[in-house]
Amino acid sequence: MPNVLVRDLETTVLEKLKKRAAENGRSLQSEVHFIISYFVESEPLSDVEVARKIKNSLRDRNHSDSAELLREDRAR
């Protein structure tokens, strides 16, 4: 199986990878392998799918009326 070498990785990124690997019970190499495979094999979401996910995540929240906020701001 081919190998990949990543050079000049920032120290903070490496530390986060090590932490994530430990949390998932994997070696650093296995964690990097998992991350790369997951993102390469995942189907990218269309803009419509991304918008739908955002809309669904905001569905049950109470939102203020932005028009009213703009009127208040302009009145100052």
All heavy atoms as a GROMACS GRO file, in nm:
protein
  618
    1MET      N    1   0.085  -0.117   0.000
    1MET     CA    2   0.000   0.000   0.000
    1MET      C    3   0.090   0.124   0.000
    1MET      O    4   0.188   0.132   0.074
    1MET     CB    5  -0.089  -0.001   0.125
    1MET     CG    6  -0.194   0.107   0.123
    1MET     SD    7  -0.308   0.102   0.263
    1MET     CE    8  -0.399  -0.045   0.229
    2PRO      N    9   0.057   0.226  -0.081
    2PRO     CA   10   0.140   0.346  -0.088
    2PRO      C   11   0.139   0.426   0.042
    2PRO      O   12   0.047   0.416   0.122
    2PRO     CB   13   0.075   0.429  -0.200
    2PRO     CG   14  -0.017   0.338  -0.270
    2PRO     CD   15  -0.052   0.228  -0.176
    3ASN      N   16   0.243   0.506   0.059
    3ASN     CA   17   0.255   0.591   0.177
    3ASN      C   18   0.246   0.738   0.136
    3ASN      O   19   0.276   0.774   0.023
    3ASN     CB   20   0.391   0.569   0.246
    3ASN     CG   21   0.402   0.431   0.304
    3ASN    OD1   22   0.312   0.387   0.373
    3ASN    ND2   23   0.512   0.363   0.277
    4VAL      N   24   0.207   0.821   0.232
    4VAL     CA   25   0.201   0.965   0.211
    4VAL      C   26   0.278   1.032   0.324
    4VAL      O   27   0.263   0.994   0.440
    4VAL     CB   28   0.054   1.014   0.212
    4VAL    CG1   29   0.047   1.165   0.205
    4VAL    CG2   30  -0.024   0.951   0.099
    5LEU      N   31   0.359   1.129   0.290
    5LEU     CA   32   0.436   1.204   0.389
    5LEU      C   33   0.382   1.346   0.395
    5LEU      O   34   0.370   1.412   0.292
    5LEU     CB   35   0.584   1.206   0.350
    5LEU     CG   36   0.676   1.291   0.436
    5LEU    CD1   37   0.682   1.237   0.579
    5LEU    CD2   38   0.814   1.294   0.373
    6VAL      N   39   0.350   1.392   0.514
    6VAL     CA   40   0.302   1.530   0.530
    6VAL      C   41   0.413   1.609   0.599
    6VAL      O   42   0.451   1.578   0.712
    6VAL     CB   43   0.172   1.534   0.616
    6VAL    CG1   44   0.126   1.676   0.635
    6VAL    CG2   45   0.064   1.448   0.552
    7ARG      N   46   0.461   1.711   0.533
    7ARG     CA   47   0.570   1.792   0.587
    7ARG      C   48   0.516   1.923   0.643
    7ARG      O   49   0.413   1.972   0.601
    7ARG     CB   50   0.673   1.823   0.479
    7ARG     CG   51   0.742   1.702   0.424
    7ARG     CD   52   0.842   1.745   0.318
    7ARG     NE   53   0.889   1.633   0.241
    7ARG     CZ   54   0.999   1.564   0.267
    7ARG    NH1   55   1.074   1.598   0.370
    7ARG    NH2   56   1.036   1.464   0.191
    8ASP      N   57   0.590   1.979   0.736
    8ASP     CA   58   0.564   2.113   0.789
    8ASP      C   59   0.423   2.128   0.849
    8ASP      O   60   0.359   2.232   0.833
    8ASP     CB   61   0.587   2.220   0.681
    8ASP     CG   62   0.728   2.215   0.626
    8ASP    OD1   63   0.821   2.189   0.706
    8ASP    OD2   64   0.745   2.235   0.505
    9LEU      N   65   0.378   2.026   0.917
    9LEU     CA   66   0.250   2.034   0.986
    9LEU      C   67   0.267   2.118   1.111
    9LEU      O   68   0.365   2.101   1.184
    9LEU     CB   69   0.204   1.892   1.023
    9LEU     CG   70   0.061   1.873   1.066
    9LEU    CD1   71  -0.035   1.912   0.955
    9LEU    CD2   72   0.038   1.729   1.105
   10GLU      N   73   0.176   2.210   1.135
   10GLU     CA   74   0.188   2.296   1.252
   10GLU      C   75   0.180   2.212   1.380
   10GLU      O   76   0.105   2.114   1.387
   10GLU     CB   77   0.078   2.401   1.252
   10GLU     CG   78   0.095   2.503   1.141
   10GLU     CD   79  -0.008   2.613   1.149
   10GLU    OE1   80  -0.061   2.638   1.259
   10GLU    OE2   81  -0.034   2.674   1.045
   11THR      N   82   0.255   2.253   1.480
   11THR     CA   83   0.261   2.181   1.606
   11THR      C   84   0.123   2.169   1.670
   11THR      O   85   0.086   2.064   1.722
   11THR     CB   86   0.358   2.251   1.704
   11THR    OG1   87   0.485   2.262   1.639
   11THR    CG2   88   0.374   2.173   1.832
   12THR      N   89   0.045   2.276   1.663
   12THR     CA   90  -0.090   2.272   1.724
   12THR      C   91  -0.179   2.170   1.655
   12THR      O   92  -0.257   2.101   1.721
   12THR     CB   93  -0.157   2.411   1.718
   12THR    OG1   94  -0.161   2.457   1.583
   12THR    CG2   95  -0.083   2.512   1.804
   13VAL      N   96  -0.166   2.158   1.524
   13VAL     CA   97  -0.246   2.060   1.450
   13VAL      C   98  -0.204   1.919   1.491
   13VAL      O   99  -0.290   1.832   1.515
   13VAL     CB  100  -0.231   2.080   1.298
   13VAL    CG1  101  -0.298   1.968   1.221
   13VAL    CG2  102  -0.287   2.216   1.257
   14LEU      N  103  -0.074   1.897   1.501
   14LEU     CA  104  -0.024   1.766   1.541
   14LEU      C  105  -0.073   1.728   1.681
   14LEU      O  106  -0.116   1.616   1.705
   14LEU     CB  107   0.128   1.762   1.535
   14LEU     CG  108   0.194   1.630   1.575
   14LEU    CD1  109   0.147   1.518   1.484
   14LEU    CD2  110   0.344   1.644   1.573
   15GLU      N  111  -0.069   1.824   1.773
   15GLU     CA  112  -0.115   1.796   1.910
   15GLU      C  113  -0.264   1.764   1.912
   15GLU      O  114  -0.308   1.674   1.985
   15GLU     CB  115  -0.083   1.915   2.002
   15GLU     CG  116   0.064   1.936   2.026
   15GLU     CD  117   0.134   1.812   2.079
   15GLU    OE1  118   0.080   1.745   2.169
   15GLU    OE2  119   0.244   1.779   2.030
   16LYS      N  120  -0.342   1.834   1.832
   16LYS     CA  121  -0.487   1.805   1.824
   16LYS      C  122  -0.511   1.666   1.766
   16LYS      O  123  -0.600   1.594   1.812
   16LYS     CB  124  -0.558   1.911   1.742
   16LYS     CG  125  -0.571   2.043   1.814
   16LYS     CD  126  -0.640   2.147   1.726
   16LYS     CE  127  -0.646   2.281   1.797
   16LYS     NZ  128  -0.713   2.383   1.716
   17LEU      N  129  -0.432   1.629   1.666
   17LEU     CA  130  -0.445   1.495   1.608
   17LEU      C  131  -0.411   1.387   1.710
   17LEU      O  132  -0.479   1.285   1.720
   17LEU     CB  133  -0.355   1.481   1.485
   17LEU     CG  134  -0.405   1.545   1.356
   17LEU    CD1  135  -0.295   1.545   1.252
   17LEU    CD2  136  -0.528   1.473   1.305
   18LYS      N  137  -0.304   1.410   1.786
   18LYS     CA  138  -0.264   1.314   1.889
   18LYS      C  139  -0.373   1.300   1.995
   18LYS      O  140  -0.406   1.189   2.038
   18LYS     CB  141  -0.133   1.356   1.955
   18LYS     CG  142  -0.012   1.337   1.867
   18LYS     CD  143   0.115   1.383   1.938
   18LYS     CE  144   0.239   1.366   1.854
   18LYS     NZ  145   0.360   1.413   1.923
   19LYS      N  146  -0.429   1.412   2.037
   19LYS     CA  147  -0.536   1.410   2.137
   19LYS      C  148  -0.657   1.335   2.084
   19LYS      O  149  -0.716   1.251   2.152
   19LYS     CB  150  -0.574   1.553   2.176
   19LYS     CG  151  -0.682   1.560   2.280
   19LYS     CD  152  -0.718   1.705   2.313
   19LYS     CE  153  -0.832   1.705   2.413
   19LYS     NZ  154  -0.894   1.834   2.427
   20ARG      N  155  -0.694   1.366   1.960
   20ARG     CA  156  -0.809   1.299   1.899
   20ARG      C  157  -0.786   1.149   1.886
   20ARG      O  158  -0.876   1.069   1.911
   20ARG     CB  159  -0.833   1.363   1.762
   20ARG     CG  160  -0.952   1.311   1.690
   20ARG     CD  161  -0.970   1.383   1.559
   20ARG     NE  162  -1.061   1.307   1.476
   20ARG     CZ  163  -1.146   1.361   1.392
   20ARG    NH1  164  -1.150   1.490   1.376
   20ARG    NH2  165  -1.224   1.285   1.321
   21ALA      N  166  -0.665   1.110   1.848
   21ALA     CA  167  -0.631   0.968   1.836
   21ALA      C  168  -0.644   0.898   1.970
   21ALA      O  169  -0.703   0.789   1.979
   21ALA     CB  170  -0.489   0.953   1.781
   22ALA      N  171  -0.594   0.961   2.076
   22ALA     CA  172  -0.602   0.902   2.210
   22ALA      C  173  -0.748   0.888   2.254
   22ALA      O  174  -0.788   0.786   2.310
   22ALA     CB  175  -0.524   0.987   2.310
   23GLU      N  176  -0.828   0.991   2.227
   23GLU     CA  177  -0.970   0.987   2.264
   23GLU      C  178  -1.046   0.876   2.191
   23GLU      O  179  -1.142   0.820   2.244
   23GLU     CB  180  -1.037   1.122   2.234
   23GLU     CG  181  -0.993   1.233   2.327
   23GLU     CD  182  -1.042   1.370   2.284
   23GLU    OE1  183  -1.100   1.384   2.174
   23GLU    OE2  184  -1.021   1.466   2.362
   24ASN      N  185  -1.001   0.845   2.070
   24ASN     CA  186  -1.067   0.741   1.990
   24ASN      C  187  -1.000   0.604   2.003
   24ASN      O  188  -1.039   0.509   1.933
   24ASN     CB  189  -1.073   0.784   1.843
   24ASN     CG  190  -1.166   0.901   1.822
   24ASN    OD1  191  -1.274   0.907   1.879
   24ASN    ND2  192  -1.123   0.997   1.742
   25GLY      N  193  -0.898   0.595   2.088
   25GLY     CA  194  -0.830   0.468   2.109
   25GLY      C  195  -0.753   0.419   1.988
   25GLY      O  196  -0.743   0.298   1.965
   26ARG      N  197  -0.700   0.512   1.910
   26ARG     CA  198  -0.625   0.476   1.791
   26ARG      C  199  -0.485   0.535   1.798
   26ARG      O  200  -0.460   0.632   1.870
   26ARG     CB  201  -0.694   0.530   1.665
   26ARG     CG  202  -0.828   0.469   1.635
   26ARG     CD  203  -0.877   0.508   1.496
   26ARG     NE  204  -0.951   0.631   1.495
   26ARG     CZ  205  -1.084   0.638   1.481
   26ARG    NH1  206  -1.155   0.529   1.467
   26ARG    NH2  207  -1.144   0.755   1.479
   27SER      N  208  -0.396   0.478   1.718
   27SER     CA  209  -0.263   0.538   1.704
   27SER      C  210  -0.277   0.664   1.618
   27SER      O  211  -0.379   0.684   1.551
   27SER     CB  212  -0.169   0.440   1.634
   27SER     OG  213  -0.210   0.419   1.500
   28LEU      N  214  -0.175   0.747   1.621
   28LEU     CA  215  -0.177   0.868   1.539
   28LEU      C  216  -0.192   0.832   1.391
   28LEU      O  217  -0.272   0.892   1.320
   28LEU     CB  218  -0.048   0.949   1.561
   28LEU     CG  219  -0.034   1.076   1.479
   28LEU    CD1  220  -0.147   1.174   1.506
   28LEU    CD2  221   0.101   1.140   1.507
   29GLN      N  222  -0.120   0.732   1.346
   29GLN     CA  223  -0.128   0.690   1.206
   29GLN      C  224  -0.268   0.641   1.171
   29GLN      O  225  -0.323   0.677   1.067
   29GLN     CB  226  -0.026   0.580   1.176
   29GLN     CG  227  -0.030   0.536   1.032
   29GLN     CD  228   0.079   0.435   0.999
   29GLN    OE1  229   0.176   0.422   1.072
   29GLN    NE2  230   0.064   0.366   0.889
   30SER      N  231  -0.328   0.562   1.260
   30SER     CA  232  -0.464   0.513   1.235
   30SER      C  233  -0.565   0.626   1.232
   30SER      O  234  -0.659   0.624   1.152
   30SER     CB  235  -0.504   0.412   1.341
   30SER     OG  236  -0.425   0.297   1.333
   31GLU      N  237  -0.547   0.725   1.318
   31GLU     CA  238  -0.639   0.839   1.322
   31GLU      C  239  -0.630   0.920   1.194
   31GLU      O  240  -0.732   0.956   1.136
   31GLU     CB  241  -0.609   0.928   1.443
   31GLU     CG  242  -0.710   1.037   1.464
   31GLU     CD  243  -0.848   0.989   1.504
   31GLU    OE1  244  -0.862   0.874   1.550
   31GLU    OE2  245  -0.943   1.068   1.491
   32VAL      N  246  -0.508   0.948   1.148
   32VAL     CA  247  -0.490   1.022   1.023
   32VAL      C  248  -0.548   0.943   0.907
   32VAL      O  249  -0.616   0.999   0.820
   32VAL     CB  250  -0.341   1.057   1.001
   32VAL    CG1  251  -0.319   1.116   0.862
   32VAL    CG2  252  -0.293   1.154   1.108
   33HIS      N  253  -0.526   0.814   0.905
   33HIS     CA  254  -0.581   0.727   0.801
   33HIS      C  255  -0.733   0.734   0.801
   33HIS      O  256  -0.797   0.748   0.696
   33HIS     CB  257  -0.534   0.583   0.823
   33HIS     CG  258  -0.575   0.489   0.716
   33HIS    ND1  259  -0.696   0.426   0.715
   33HIS    CD2  260  -0.510   0.447   0.604
   33HIS    CE1  261  -0.705   0.349   0.608
   33HIS    NE2  262  -0.592   0.360   0.539
   34PHE      N  263  -0.793   0.727   0.920
   34PHE     CA  264  -0.939   0.733   0.932
   34PHE      C  265  -0.992   0.867   0.880
   34PHE      O  266  -1.088   0.871   0.803
   34PHE     CB  267  -0.981   0.714   1.079
   34PHE     CG  268  -1.127   0.737   1.101
   34PHE    CD1  269  -1.219   0.637   1.076
   34PHE    CD2  270  -1.174   0.860   1.146
   34PHE    CE1  271  -1.355   0.658   1.095
   34PHE    CE2  272  -1.309   0.882   1.166
   34PHE     CZ  273  -1.399   0.781   1.140
   35ILE      N  274  -0.930   0.976   0.922
   35ILE     CA  275  -0.977   1.110   0.883
   35ILE      C  276  -0.970   1.127   0.731
   35ILE      O  277  -1.066   1.171   0.668
   35ILE     CB  278  -0.894   1.220   0.954
   35ILE    CG1  279  -0.925   1.220   1.103
   35ILE    CG2  280  -0.921   1.357   0.892
   35ILE    CD1  281  -0.829   1.304   1.186
   36ILE      N  282  -0.856   1.090   0.673
   36ILE     CA  283  -0.841   1.105   0.528
   36ILE      C  284  -0.943   1.019   0.454
   36ILE      O  285  -1.010   1.065   0.362
   36ILE     CB  286  -0.697   1.072   0.484
   36ILE    CG1  287  -0.601   1.178   0.538
   36ILE    CG2  288  -0.688   1.062   0.332
   36ILE    CD1  289  -0.454   1.145   0.520
   37SER      N  290  -0.956   0.893   0.494
   37SER     CA  291  -1.050   0.803   0.428
   37SER      C  292  -1.193   0.853   0.441
   37SER      O  293  -1.270   0.851   0.344
   37SER     CB  294  -1.040   0.663   0.488
   37SER     OG  295  -0.913   0.609   0.466
   38TYR      N  296  -1.229   0.898   0.560
   38TYR     CA  297  -1.365   0.946   0.584
   38TYR      C  298  -1.399   1.063   0.493
   38TYR      O  299  -1.503   1.065   0.428
   38TYR     CB  300  -1.383   0.986   0.730
   38TYR     CG  301  -1.518   1.043   0.761
   38TYR    CD1  302  -1.627   0.958   0.784
   38TYR    CD2  303  -1.539   1.180   0.766
   38TYR    CE1  304  -1.752   1.010   0.811
   38TYR    CE2  305  -1.664   1.232   0.793
   38TYR     CZ  306  -1.770   1.147   0.815
   38TYR     OH  307  -1.894   1.199   0.841
   39PHE      N  308  -1.311   1.162   0.486
   39PHE     CA  309  -1.341   1.280   0.407
   39PHE      C  310  -1.330   1.256   0.257
   39PHE      O  311  -1.405   1.317   0.181
   39PHE     CB  312  -1.254   1.398   0.451
   39PHE     CG  313  -1.304   1.460   0.578
   39PHE    CD1  314  -1.243   1.432   0.698
   39PHE    CD2  315  -1.415   1.542   0.578
   39PHE    CE1  316  -1.291   1.487   0.816
   39PHE    CE2  317  -1.464   1.597   0.695
   39PHE     CZ  318  -1.402   1.570   0.815
   40VAL      N  319  -1.243   1.170   0.216
   40VAL     CA  320  -1.231   1.142   0.072
   40VAL      C  321  -1.349   1.059   0.023
   40VAL      O  322  -1.402   1.082  -0.086
   40VAL     CB  323  -1.097   1.071   0.041
   40VAL    CG1  324  -1.095   1.017  -0.100
   40VAL    CG2  325  -0.982   1.167   0.064
   41GLU      N  326  -1.395   0.964   0.105
   41GLU     CA  327  -1.503   0.876   0.063
   41GLU      C  328  -1.642   0.935   0.086
   41GLU      O  329  -1.739   0.886   0.031
   41GLU     CB  330  -1.490   0.742   0.135
   41GLU     CG  331  -1.366   0.666   0.090
   41GLU     CD  332  -1.341   0.539   0.169
   41GLU    OE1  333  -1.423   0.503   0.253
   41GLU    OE2  334  -1.236   0.478   0.145
   42SER      N  335  -1.652   1.040   0.167
   42SER     CA  336  -1.781   1.103   0.193
   42SER      C  337  -1.825   1.182   0.070
   42SER      O  338  -1.744   1.247   0.005
   42SER     CB  339  -1.772   1.199   0.311
   42SER     OG  340  -1.740   1.130   0.428
   43GLU      N  341  -1.954   1.176   0.042
   43GLU     CA  342  -2.008   1.255  -0.067
   43GLU      C  343  -2.024   1.399  -0.020
   43GLU      O  344  -2.080   1.423   0.087
   43GLU     CB  345  -2.145   1.200  -0.110
   43GLU     CG  346  -2.139   1.067  -0.182
   43GLU     CD  347  -2.072   1.079  -0.317
   43GLU    OE1  348  -2.095   1.178  -0.388
   43GLU    OE2  349  -1.995   0.988  -0.351
   44PRO      N  350  -1.975   1.496  -0.095
   44PRO     CA  351  -1.991   1.635  -0.055
   44PRO      C  352  -2.139   1.675  -0.060
   44PRO      O  353  -2.215   1.627  -0.144
   44PRO     CB  354  -1.910   1.714  -0.158
   44PRO     CG  355  -1.893   1.622  -0.273
   44PRO     CD  356  -1.903   1.482  -0.221
   45LEU      N  357  -2.179   1.760   0.032
   45LEU     CA  358  -2.317   1.807   0.036
   45LEU      C  359  -2.335   1.920  -0.065
   45LEU      O  360  -2.247   2.004  -0.083
   45LEU     CB  361  -2.352   1.859   0.175
   45LEU     CG  362  -2.349   1.758   0.289
   45LEU    CD1  363  -2.377   1.829   0.421
   45LEU    CD2  364  -2.450   1.648   0.266
   46SER      N  365  -2.451   1.922  -0.129
   46SER     CA  366  -2.482   2.033  -0.219
   46SER      C  367  -2.518   2.155  -0.135
   46SER      O  368  -2.543   2.144  -0.014
   46SER     CB  369  -2.600   1.996  -0.309
   46SER     OG  370  -2.720   1.989  -0.232
   47ASP      N  371  -2.524   2.270  -0.198
   47ASP     CA  372  -2.561   2.393  -0.127
   47ASP      C  373  -2.701   2.380  -0.066
   47ASP      O  374  -2.726   2.428   0.044
   47ASP     CB  375  -2.556   2.513  -0.220
   47ASP     CG  376  -2.414   2.548  -0.263
   47ASP    OD1  377  -2.319   2.498  -0.198
   47ASP    OD2  378  -2.398   2.624  -0.360
   48VAL      N  379  -2.790   2.315  -0.138
   48VAL     CA  380  -2.927   2.297  -0.089
   48VAL      C  381  -2.927   2.208   0.036
   48VAL      O  382  -2.996   2.238   0.134
   48VAL     CB  383  -3.017   2.235  -0.199
   48VAL    CG1  384  -3.153   2.198  -0.146
   48VAL    CG2  385  -3.028   2.330  -0.316
   49GLU      N  386  -2.846   2.102   0.036
   49GLU     CA  387  -2.838   2.014   0.153
   49GLU      C  388  -2.778   2.086   0.273
   49GLU      O  389  -2.825   2.068   0.386
   49GLU     CB  390  -2.758   1.889   0.119
   49GLU     CG  391  -2.827   1.798   0.020
   49GLU     CD  392  -2.735   1.688  -0.033
   49GLU    OE1  393  -2.618   1.718  -0.062
   49GLU    OE2  394  -2.782   1.575  -0.044
   50VAL      N  395  -2.676   2.166   0.249
   50VAL     CA  396  -2.615   2.243   0.358
   50VAL      C  397  -2.718   2.341   0.415
   50VAL      O  398  -2.734   2.352   0.537
   50VAL     CB  399  -2.489   2.319   0.310
   50VAL    CG1  400  -2.440   2.416   0.415
   50VAL    CG2  401  -2.380   2.220   0.272
   51ALA      N  402  -2.790   2.412   0.329
   51ALA     CA  403  -2.893   2.506   0.374
   51ALA      C  404  -3.000   2.434   0.454
   51ALA      O  405  -3.047   2.484   0.558
   51ALA     CB  406  -2.954   2.579   0.255
   52ARG      N  407  -3.041   2.317   0.408
   52ARG     CA  408  -3.144   2.238   0.479
   52ARG      C  409  -3.095   2.198   0.618
   52ARG      O  410  -3.169   2.206   0.716
   52ARG     CB  411  -3.181   2.115   0.398
   52ARG     CG  412  -3.297   2.037   0.456
   52ARG     CD  413  -3.340   1.918   0.371
   52ARG     NE  414  -3.382   1.962   0.238
   52ARG     CZ  415  -3.327   1.921   0.124
   52ARG    NH1  416  -3.228   1.834   0.124
   52ARG    NH2  417  -3.372   1.966   0.008
   53LYS      N  418  -2.969   2.156   0.628
   53LYS     CA  419  -2.914   2.118   0.759
   53LYS      C  420  -2.911   2.237   0.854
   53LYS      O  421  -2.945   2.225   0.972
   53LYS     CB  422  -2.773   2.060   0.743
   53LYS     CG  423  -2.771   1.920   0.686
   53LYS     CD  424  -2.630   1.868   0.680
   53LYS     CE  425  -2.602   1.802   0.813
   53LYS     NZ  426  -2.476   1.728   0.815
   54ILE      N  427  -2.871   2.353   0.803
   54ILE     CA  428  -2.868   2.474   0.887
   54ILE      C  429  -3.008   2.511   0.929
   54ILE      O  430  -3.033   2.541   1.046
   54ILE     CB  431  -2.799   2.590   0.812
   54ILE    CG1  432  -2.650   2.559   0.791
   54ILE    CG2  433  -2.818   2.722   0.887
   54ILE    CD1  434  -2.579   2.655   0.698
   55LYS      N  435  -3.101   2.509   0.835
   55LYS     CA  436  -3.241   2.543   0.866
   55LYS      C  437  -3.296   2.449   0.973
   55LYS      O  438  -3.361   2.493   1.068
   55LYS     CB  439  -3.325   2.535   0.739
   55LYS     CG  440  -3.470   2.572   0.759
   55LYS     CD  441  -3.546   2.562   0.627
   55LYS     CE  442  -3.694   2.590   0.648
   55LYS     NZ  443  -3.770   2.577   0.523
   56ASN      N  444  -3.270   2.320   0.959
   56ASN     CA  445  -3.319   2.223   1.057
   56ASN      C  446  -3.256   2.243   1.194
   56ASN      O  447  -3.321   2.224   1.297
   56ASN     CB  448  -3.295   2.080   1.009
   56ASN     CG  449  -3.387   2.042   0.896
   56ASN    OD1  450  -3.492   2.102   0.876
   56ASN    ND2  451  -3.347   1.944   0.817
   57SER      N  452  -3.129   2.283   1.197
   57SER     CA  453  -3.062   2.304   1.326
   57SER      C  454  -3.116   2.427   1.398
   57SER      O  455  -3.107   2.437   1.520
   57SER     CB  456  -2.911   2.316   1.307
   57SER     OG  457  -2.878   2.439   1.247
   58LEU      N  458  -3.175   2.520   1.324
   58LEU     CA  459  -3.229   2.643   1.383
   58LEU      C  460  -3.380   2.637   1.405
   58LEU      O  461  -3.439   2.731   1.458
   58LEU     CB  462  -3.196   2.763   1.292
   58LEU     CG  463  -3.048   2.791   1.271
   58LEU    CD1  464  -3.030   2.901   1.166
   58LEU    CD2  465  -2.981   2.830   1.401
   59ARG      N  466  -3.442   2.528   1.366
   59ARG     CA  467  -3.588   2.516   1.365
   59ARG      C  468  -3.654   2.548   1.499
   59ARG      O  469  -3.751   2.624   1.504
   59ARG     CB  470  -3.628   2.377   1.319
   59ARG     CG  471  -3.778   2.354   1.326
   59ARG     CD  472  -3.818   2.222   1.268
   59ARG     NE  473  -3.808   2.237   1.123
   59ARG     CZ  474  -3.774   2.142   1.040
   59ARG    NH1  475  -3.746   2.023   1.086
   59ARG    NH2  476  -3.768   2.162   0.911
   60ASP      N  477  -3.609   2.493   1.608
   60ASP     CA  478  -3.678   2.508   1.736
   60ASP      C  479  -3.628   2.624   1.820
   60ASP      O  480  -3.659   2.632   1.939
   60ASP     CB  481  -3.666   2.377   1.816
   60ASP     CG  482  -3.737   2.262   1.744
   60ASP    OD1  483  -3.839   2.288   1.679
   60ASP    OD2  484  -3.689   2.148   1.754
   61ARG      N  485  -3.553   2.713   1.763
   61ARG     CA  486  -3.501   2.828   1.838
   61ARG      C  487  -3.594   2.947   1.823
   61ARG      O  488  -3.663   2.963   1.723
   61ARG     CB  489  -3.362   2.865   1.788
   61ARG     CG  490  -3.260   2.758   1.817
   61ARG     CD  491  -3.124   2.806   1.780
   61ARG     NE  492  -3.027   2.699   1.803
   61ARG     CZ  493  -2.900   2.713   1.778
   61ARG    NH1  494  -2.853   2.826   1.730
   61ARG    NH2  495  -2.817   2.614   1.800
   62ASN      N  496  -3.591   3.034   1.923
   62ASN     CA  497  -3.669   3.156   1.920
   62ASN      C  498  -3.584   3.266   1.860
   62ASN      O  499  -3.476   3.296   1.910
   62ASN     CB  500  -3.712   3.192   2.063
   62ASN     CG  501  -3.812   3.305   2.065
   62ASN    OD1  502  -3.864   3.344   1.961
   62ASN    ND2  503  -3.837   3.358   2.182
   63HIS      N  504  -3.630   3.326   1.751
   63HIS     CA  505  -3.553   3.427   1.681
   63HIS      C  506  -3.621   3.564   1.692
   63HIS      O  507  -3.743   3.574   1.686
   63HIS     CB  508  -3.537   3.392   1.533
   63HIS     CG  509  -3.472   3.259   1.513
   63HIS    ND1  510  -3.337   3.241   1.526
   63HIS    CD2  511  -3.523   3.138   1.483
   63HIS    CE1  512  -3.307   3.114   1.503
   63HIS    NE2  513  -3.419   3.050   1.478
   64SER      N  514  -3.540   3.667   1.706
   64SER     CA  515  -3.594   3.802   1.711
   64SER      C  516  -3.624   3.850   1.569
   64SER      O  517  -3.572   3.797   1.471
   64SER     CB  518  -3.496   3.895   1.780
   64SER     OG  519  -3.373   3.894   1.710
   65ASP      N  520  -3.706   3.953   1.560
   65ASP     CA  521  -3.740   4.012   1.431
   65ASP      C  522  -3.628   4.107   1.390
   65ASP      O  523  -3.607   4.211   1.451
   65ASP     CB  524  -3.873   4.086   1.443
   65ASP     CG  525  -3.918   4.148   1.312
   65ASP    OD1  526  -3.849   4.129   1.209
   65ASP    OD2  527  -4.023   4.215   1.312
   66SER      N  528  -3.553   4.073   1.288
   66SER     CA  529  -3.439   4.154   1.248
   66SER      C  530  -3.483   4.291   1.196
   66SER      O  531  -3.411   4.390   1.212
   66SER     CB  532  -3.355   4.081   1.143
   66SER     OG  533  -3.432   4.053   1.029
   67ALA      N  534  -3.600   4.300   1.136
   67ALA     CA  535  -3.649   4.430   1.087
   67ALA      C  536  -3.669   4.525   1.205
   67ALA      O  537  -3.634   4.643   1.197
   67ALA     CB  538  -3.778   4.412   1.010
   68GLU      N  539  -3.723   4.475   1.313
   68GLU     CA  540  -3.744   4.556   1.432
   68GLU      C  541  -3.609   4.601   1.490
   68GLU      O  542  -3.593   4.716   1.530
   68GLU     CB  543  -3.823   4.479   1.538
   68GLU     CG  544  -3.850   4.557   1.664
   68GLU     CD  545  -3.932   4.684   1.640
   68GLU    OE1  546  -4.016   4.685   1.551
   68GLU    OE2  547  -3.908   4.781   1.714
   69LEU      N  548  -3.512   4.512   1.493
   69LEU     CA  549  -3.380   4.548   1.542
   69LEU      C  550  -3.315   4.656   1.455
   69LEU      O  551  -3.250   4.748   1.506
   69LEU     CB  552  -3.289   4.425   1.547
   69LEU     CG  553  -3.329   4.317   1.648
   69LEU    CD1  554  -3.242   4.192   1.628
   69LEU    CD2  555  -3.316   4.368   1.790
   70LEU      N  556  -3.333   4.646   1.324
   70LEU     CA  557  -3.279   4.748   1.233
   70LEU      C  558  -3.345   4.884   1.257
   70LEU      O  559  -3.278   4.987   1.259
   70LEU     CB  560  -3.298   4.706   1.087
   70LEU     CG  561  -3.204   4.596   1.038
   70LEU    CD1  562  -3.249   4.546   0.901
   70LEU    CD2  563  -3.063   4.648   1.029
   71ARG      N  564  -3.478   4.884   1.276
   71ARG     CA  565  -3.549   5.009   1.303
   71ARG      C  566  -3.498   5.074   1.431
   71ARG      O  567  -3.473   5.194   1.436
   71ARG     CB  568  -3.700   4.984   1.315
   71ARG     CG  569  -3.772   4.982   1.182
   71ARG     CD  570  -3.923   4.988   1.198
   71ARG     NE  571  -3.980   4.863   1.246
   71ARG     CZ  572  -4.004   4.757   1.168
   71ARG    NH1  573  -3.977   4.762   1.039
   71ARG    NH2  574  -4.056   4.648   1.218
   72GLU      N  575  -3.478   4.992   1.535
   72GLU     CA  576  -3.428   5.044   1.661
   72GLU      C  577  -3.288   5.103   1.644
   72GLU      O  578  -3.257   5.209   1.698
   72GLU     CB  579  -3.424   4.935   1.768
   72GLU     CG  580  -3.560   4.892   1.817
   72GLU     CD  581  -3.550   4.774   1.912
   72GLU    OE1  582  -3.438   4.737   1.952
   72GLU    OE2  583  -3.657   4.717   1.945
   73ASP      N  584  -3.204   5.034   1.568
   73ASP     CA  585  -3.068   5.080   1.546
   73ASP      C  586  -3.067   5.212   1.468
   73ASP      O  587  -2.990   5.303   1.500
   73ASP     CB  588  -2.988   4.973   1.473
   73ASP     CG  589  -2.840   5.003   1.471
   73ASP    OD1  590  -2.786   5.040   1.579
   73ASP    OD2  591  -2.778   4.989   1.365
   74ARG      N  592  -3.150   5.224   1.368
   74ARG     CA  593  -3.155   5.347   1.285
   74ARG      C  594  -3.212   5.464   1.363
   74ARG      O  595  -3.180   5.578   1.334
   74ARG     CB  596  -3.237   5.321   1.160
   74ARG     CG  597  -3.167   5.230   1.063
   74ARG     CD  598  -3.252   5.200   0.942
   74ARG     NE  599  -3.181   5.107   0.855
   74ARG     CZ  600  -3.240   5.027   0.770
   74ARG    NH1  601  -3.371   5.026   0.759
   74ARG    NH2  602  -3.168   4.945   0.695
   75ALA      N  603  -3.296   5.436   1.462
   75ALA     CA  604  -3.357   5.542   1.541
   75ALA      C  605  -3.258   5.604   1.638
   75ALA      O  606  -3.281   5.714   1.689
   75ALA     CB  607  -3.478   5.488   1.617
   76ARG      N  608  -3.149   5.541   1.666
   76ARG     CA  609  -3.050   5.595   1.761
   76ARG      C  610  -2.976   5.712   1.706
   76ARG      O  611  -2.945   5.735   1.600
   76ARG     CB  612  -2.948   5.487   1.800
   76ARG     CG  613  -3.005   5.387   1.892
   76ARG     CD  614  -2.895   5.302   1.947
   76ARG     NE  615  -2.931   5.163   1.917
   76ARG     CZ  616  -2.853   5.061   1.937
   76ARG    NH1  617  -2.733   5.080   1.984
   76ARG    NH2  618  -2.891   4.940   1.911
   0.00000   0.00000   0.00000
